[in-house]
Amino acid sequence: MDMRGHARSGVPTELGLYTQYVGEIALLLDMPRTASVRTLEPTCLLALHKDDFDHLVTEHLYISRGLEQESSRRMSDLRRAIPQA
């Protein structure tokens, strides 16, 4: 599966193959999604409701840390991709 994301900045981002996830920032910060995603081929997606997500990150610290690291990386990449005024 090849996915491409598009944040509010309008900067397209290639998310990669297979084990990617999206929407973690919205779930972590309890805010609207920061991006929309489209796949370039037929894809099977799984949804995780906020209550289940909250349970996972509170019960499994390694999941929470991994999500925080990936979210930070994505936000840094986005900041670098946005032209500075």
N, C-alpha and C positions, 0 to 999 in steps of 0.2 A: 504494500500500500504506500503510495506517495501522497503526502498531504501538503497543502500550502495554506498558510495562515495569513490573515490580513488584519492588522490592528487598526485602531482608530486613526493612526497617523497616515494610513494609506500605503504604508510600506509593506509589500508582500514578503513573506518569510517562508522558506522551505522547512518543514518540520521533520522530514525524513521518512524512514521506513519502519513499519511494524510497531514496535512497542511504545509509540508516542501517546501522550495524553494532552488534552486541552481543557481549558476551563478551570484549572486549579487556582489561578489567582482570584477569580470570582468566588470560589468556594472558601479559600483561605481568608479573604478580606471581607466576605459577605457583601459583595458589590456586583453590579452587572458585569457580564463578560467583557473582556478587553479586546477580543478578536472574534472573527468569524473564520470558519474553516471549510474548505471544499476538498474533496478527494478527486484524484485524476483518473481513478478507475473504480469499478465496483468494490464496495468496502463493507465489512461487518463492524459495527460500532457497538460499544456497551455504554450504558449510562449508569452513573452512580449518584444517588440522591444525597442531598446535603447531610441528612442525619447519618447515613451510612458512612459518608466521607468523614464527618466529624468523629465518629466512633473509631474509624481506622487510624486517623492521625493522633488521637489521644491514647489509644491502646498500643500503638506501634510507633515508637519514637523514630526508628530508622526511616519509616515512610514519610513522616513529617519533615525530617531533615532533608531527605531526598527531594521532596516537593519544594521546599524553601530554596534549596540550591539551584534547582532547575528554573524556578520562577525568577530568581535573581539573575541567572544567566540570560534568560529571555528578555528581561527588562533592560539589562545592560546592552544586549545586542540591539534592541529597539532604539535605545538612546543614541547609540553610535550610528544607526542607519538614518536617523532623522537629521536633515541638514540644519546646521546651526544658523541662527539669524544674525 
